[in-house]
């Protein structure tokens, strides 16, 4: 169907078991990650004002869930961002 699915800090929450299971099945070529700043900071920052820099915590958690490296999550989700929003990676 051509859509992307994005995961935010919520995926790191202990209570998000269903979301974590869903994440395991989303193909890497259709996945995005985000922070949802200033809300819903990922573990270990839950309860604080969220920051864009903490997207790395979401990436680390997702990499662990999917059994792939953090570098692969970073590369794939970055590539997906450029494709999804039709931005030329070379000019950004």
ZIQUIKA-V469689 format. One record per helix or strand of 2 or more residues. SS is the DSSP state (2 for helix, 1 for strand). FROM is the first residue (numbers start at 1). LEN is the number of residues. Records with the same first field share a line. If there is no record, write none. Layout:
SS: FROM-LEN + FROM-LEN
//
This chain:
1: 5-3 + 31-3
2: 9-4 + 17-9 + 28-3 + 52-15 + 70-15 + 89-3
//
